[in-house]
Amino acid sequence: MFRCSEVAERASLLIDGELGPWQRFNMKLHLAMCRGCRAFITQMRITRDLTRMTSLPEGQHISPEIEAALARRRSRSIGKSGGSERV
């Protein structure tokens, strides 16, 4: 079972459905027992949903720097999980 810090590290991957079966099981097991992490995941989902509801003004795009930072973050997250459990 994951510790709270591990749940926090993988929260976005869980919410986006990018965890493999074993990691997802460990997350769900931890969330079943940890009220604080359940609240954290709920807040992350609300934040994601509100962010999706807003959109960039027409003609405006995400800067290449932000896209590169997001790509680096995603590759580090996948690298920590070993990449083999990704669905």
Residue pairs with C-beta under 8 A, 6 or more apart in sequence:
1 26
1 29
1 30
1 33
2 10
2 26
2 27
2 29
2 30
3 30
4 30
4 34
4 36
4 37
6 30
7 27
7 30
7 31
7 34
7 37
7 40
7 41
8 37
8 40
9 77
9 80
10 19
10 23
10 27
10 77
10 81
11 40
11 41
11 44
12 44
12 77
13 19
13 23
13 77
13 81
14 24
14 27
14 41
15 41
15 44
15 45
15 48
17 87
18 86
18 87
19 27
19 81
19 85
19 86
19 87
20 81
20 84
20 85
20 86
20 87
21 85
21 87
22 85
23 81
23 85
30 37
31 37
31 38
31 41
56 62
78 86
